[in-house]
Amino acid sequence: MRVVILGGGYAGLSCALRLARRAKGRVSVTLVSASPRFVERIRLHEEAAGKKRVSRELSAMVAGTGVTLKIGSITDIDSRGEVHVGGERLPYDRLVVALGSRVDVDAVPGIREHASTLDPTSSAELAARLPAIAARGGRLVVIGGGLTGIEGASELAEAHPGLQVTLLSSGEPGEGFSEAGRAHLRAALGRLGVTLEQGRVRSLQAGAVELQDRTVPFDACLWAGGFVAPEVVRRSGLPVNTRGQLLVDPFLRSLGNVYIYAVGDVGAPVEPPSAMLMGCKTALPMGVHVAESLARAARGQPEEPFDYLDAGFCISLGRRDGLIQVMRQDGAPAKWVFTGRFAAWLKEAVCWGTVAALGAERAGWPLYRWRKTGRALAVGGSLQGARAA
Ligand SMILES: Cc1cc2nc3c(=O)[nH]c(=O)nc-3n(C[C@H](O)[C@H](O)[C@H](O)COP(=O)(O)OP(=O)(O)OC[C@H]3O[C@@H](n4cnc5c(N)ncnc54)[C@H](O)[C@@H]3O)c2cc1C
C-alpha cells in the first residue's frame, strides 16, 4: 500500500513516524513538505521576540525510519489517486492531508500590506524590526484576543520594555476562560505594560488601524486574527468548511473520499469531538491515530473512530508567567487555574515535550497511546492550547 502524507508539521510527522514503524514491510510511506525544515510553530512568538531558532532539519527527524522525504510544494490534490508536487505526479493508495493552516491575511483589507503575522518568514522579519522601534519608544499593535494574540503581546512586551504594546480585540481577551483565568490575564498583561483596547477592525492602513469609530496608530502591527487552511485544500473539490478545512468523519476520513484522511489544523471532524480546536495538542494525536488506522487497514483489520479528551489550555505570558486553564469534560472552564512561574515552567515543558514526542516516535518509544476508560478513549499528555484569535 502506497501512503503519501502531505505536510511535515506536527500531524504529518507524527503520522509518518508511527506508520513507518507499525507497518514496516506492508506500506511505503512518503512524506511531502514544502519546507525542508520542521517548524515549531508554537514557538513563533518567541522567534518574533528574537529569542529562539524554532526549526530543525526534517531529514534528520526521519533518518533511519524508512520514511521517504520529498521536498516540494503541493500544487494540486487529485482525489482520484495522485497529487502534484511541482510539475511531478505522485500516486497514492491512501492520502493523509496534514498541510496545517496559515494566518488568515484576507480577513480585512490591508493585512498583507501593513501587518506582520506569526508565520515563519514574517515572525523573523518582525524580530529584526522591533529593536529599533522599541529603542525610540514606538508602538506595536497586536490584533486578536485569542491565545496567539495574548502570547504574542506578552512575549513582545517582556522582550522589549521600551515598546508601547496595545492588544486590540473585538471582545475580552481570554473569552471562554474562567473568571480567575481572565483576571490573571488582565493582571499579567497590565504588569507587562500592555494596554487593552476593544473594537472591530475595518481595515489596516499604513501606520494605522481603522476601527468602526476611531483609528489606532502604530509603528508595527501584528495580526493574530485567526487561521485558515491552505488554498490548495479548497481547490481539491473535497468538502470543506468556511475556513477551508476538510470535513472528516469520526475516522478522520474525508466526507468526499474514504481513502483520503485529514489530520491537524486542516481537518475538521463533523461529529463529536467536532469542537476540536486547531492546535498541536490535537494535531499530534490525530496524526498518530491515522497511522494506527492505516496500519490496521494494511493488516486487514477494521479502523476505529478517533476520540480525544481536551484537558485544557496552557499559555505563556512572557518567560516568567503563564496560565493553565483546566477544562471540564463538558468543554466549560473549571473554576481554578494555575499561574505564575509554575505555569510558565509547565508551558515550556509542554513545548519541549512536543518535539520530544516526535523524537520518541522515531526511536520507537511512542508517548501517545490510547487507553480504554469505559466508553471513551482518553489521551494523556496534551495540555497545551491554541485557539484561533
Ligand atoms: C504563535 C503560536 C503559538 C501556538 N501555540 C500553541 C500551543 O501552545 N498549543 C497548541 O496546541 N497549539 C499551538 N499553536 C497552534 C499549532 O502551532 C498548530 O495547531 C499546529 O502547528 C498544527 O499542526 P499541523 O501539523 O496541522 O500543521 P503545521 O505544523 O502548520 O504543519 C504544516 C506542514 O505543511 C507544510 N505545507 C503547507 N502547505 C504546503 C504545500 N502546499 N505543499 C507542501 N507542504 C506544505 C508546511 O511546510 C508544514 O510542514 C500555536 C500557533 C502559533 C502560530
The ligand as an SDF file (V2000), in Angstrom:
LIG
                    3D

 53 58  0  0  0  0  0  0  0  0999 V2000
    2.4350   31.5310   17.9600 C   0  0  0  0  0  0  0  0  0  0  0  0
    1.6680   30.2490   18.0110 C   0  0  0  0  0  0  0  0  0  0  0  0
    1.5490   29.5860   19.2240 C   0  0  0  0  0  0  0  0  0  0  0  0
    0.8530   28.3940   19.2920 C   0  0  0  0  0  0  0  0  0  0  0  0
    0.7550   27.7750   20.4930 N   0  0  0  0  0  0  0  0  0  0  0  0
    0.1260   26.5950   20.5640 C   0  0  0  0  0  0  0  0  0  0  0  0
    0.0530   25.9020   21.8000 C   0  0  0  0  0  0  0  0  0  0  0  0
    0.5420   26.3550   22.8320 O   0  0  0  0  0  0  0  0  0  0  0  0
   -0.5880   24.7090   21.8130 N   0  0  0  0  0  0  0  0  0  0  0  0
   -1.1710   24.1640   20.6970 C   0  0  0  0  0  0  0  0  0  0  0  0
   -1.7470   23.0960   20.7930 O   0  0  0  0  0  0  0  0  0  0  0  0
   -1.1020   24.8030   19.5080 N   0  0  0  0  0  0  0  0  0  0  0  0
   -0.4800   25.9970   19.4100 C   0  0  0  0  0  0  0  0  0  0  0  0
   -0.4220   26.6530   18.2050 N   0  0  0  0  0  0  0  0  0  0  0  0
   -1.0740   26.0460   17.0170 C   0  0  0  0  0  0  0  0  0  0  0  0
   -0.1780   24.9850   16.4060 C   0  0  0  0  0  0  0  0  0  0  0  0
    1.0590   25.5240   16.0490 O   0  0  0  0  0  0  0  0  0  0  0  0
   -0.8350   24.3870   15.1760 C   0  0  0  0  0  0  0  0  0  0  0  0
   -2.1370   23.9970   15.5090 O   0  0  0  0  0  0  0  0  0  0  0  0
   -0.0280   23.1980   14.6850 C   0  0  0  0  0  0  0  0  0  0  0  0
    1.1880   23.6440   14.1510 O   0  0  0  0  0  0  0  0  0  0  0  0
   -0.8110   22.3980   13.6470 C   0  0  0  0  0  0  0  0  0  0  0  0
   -0.0180   21.3150   13.2220 O   0  0  0  0  0  0  0  0  0  0  0  0
   -0.1610   20.7630   11.7440 P   0  0  0  0  0  0  0  0  0  0  0  0
    0.7520   19.6210   11.6270 O   0  0  0  0  0  0  0  0  0  0  0  0
   -1.5900   20.5950   11.4160 O   0  0  0  0  0  0  0  0  0  0  0  0
    0.3430   21.9660   10.8090 O   0  0  0  0  0  0  0  0  0  0  0  0
    1.7680   22.6650   10.7040 P   0  0  0  0  0  0  0  0  0  0  0  0
    2.5500   22.4950   11.9260 O   0  0  0  0  0  0  0  0  0  0  0  0
    1.4700   24.0610   10.2520 O   0  0  0  0  0  0  0  0  0  0  0  0
    2.4720   21.8870    9.5100 O   0  0  0  0  0  0  0  0  0  0  0  0
    2.0090   22.0180    8.1910 C   0  0  0  0  0  0  0  0  0  0  0  0
    3.0490   21.4760    7.2400 C   0  0  0  0  0  0  0  0  0  0  0  0
    2.5350   21.5180    5.9090 O   0  0  0  0  0  0  0  0  0  0  0  0
    3.5200   22.0580    5.0400 C   0  0  0  0  0  0  0  0  0  0  0  0
    2.8280   22.6650    3.9080 N   0  0  0  0  0  0  0  0  0  0  0  0
    1.8930   23.6410    3.9240 C   0  0  0  0  0  0  0  0  0  0  0  0
    1.4630   23.9070    2.6680 N   0  0  0  0  0  0  0  0  0  0  0  0
    2.1480   23.0700    1.8590 C   0  0  0  0  0  0  0  0  0  0  0  0
    2.1360   22.8200    0.4500 C   0  0  0  0  0  0  0  0  0  0  0  0
    1.3480   23.4900   -0.4070 N   0  0  0  0  0  0  0  0  0  0  0  0
    2.9620   21.8710   -0.0430 N   0  0  0  0  0  0  0  0  0  0  0  0
    3.7650   21.1510    0.7810 C   0  0  0  0  0  0  0  0  0  0  0  0
    3.7960   21.3340    2.1110 N   0  0  0  0  0  0  0  0  0  0  0  0
    3.0070   22.2810    2.6430 C   0  0  0  0  0  0  0  0  0  0  0  0
    4.2860   23.0330    5.9130 C   0  0  0  0  0  0  0  0  0  0  0  0
    5.5640   23.3020    5.3570 O   0  0  0  0  0  0  0  0  0  0  0  0
    4.3570   22.2390    7.2150 C   0  0  0  0  0  0  0  0  0  0  0  0
    5.4170   21.3230    7.1470 O   0  0  0  0  0  0  0  0  0  0  0  0
    0.2530   27.8580   18.1170 C   0  0  0  0  0  0  0  0  0  0  0  0
    0.3770   28.5170   16.8860 C   0  0  0  0  0  0  0  0  0  0  0  0
    1.0750   29.7050   16.8330 C   0  0  0  0  0  0  0  0  0  0  0  0
    1.2080   30.4030   15.4940 C   0  0  0  0  0  0  0  0  0  0  0  0
  1  2  1  0
  2  3  1  0
  2 52  2  0
  3  4  2  0
  4  5  1  0
  4 50  1  0
  5  6  2  0
  6  7  1  0
  6 13  1  0
  7  8  2  0
  7  9  1  0
  9 10  1  0
 10 11  2  0
 10 12  1  0
 12 13  2  0
 13 14  1  0
 14 15  1  0
 14 50  1  0
 15 16  1  0
 16 17  1  0
 16 18  1  0
 18 19  1  0
 18 20  1  0
 20 21  1  0
 20 22  1  0
 22 23  1  0
 23 24  1  0
 24 25  2  0
 24 26  1  0
 24 27  1  0
 27 28  1  0
 28 29  2  0
 28 30  1  0
 28 31  1  0
 31 32  1  0
 32 33  1  0
 33 34  1  0
 33 48  1  0
 34 35  1  0
 35 36  1  0
 35 46  1  0
 36 37  1  0
 36 45  1  0
 37 38  2  0
 38 39  1  0
 39 40  1  0
 39 45  2  0
 40 41  1  0
 40 42  2  0
 42 43  1  0
 43 44  2  0
 44 45  1  0
 46 47  1  0
 46 48  1  0
 48 49  1  0
 50 51  2  0
 51 52  1  0
 52 53  1  0
M  END
$$$$
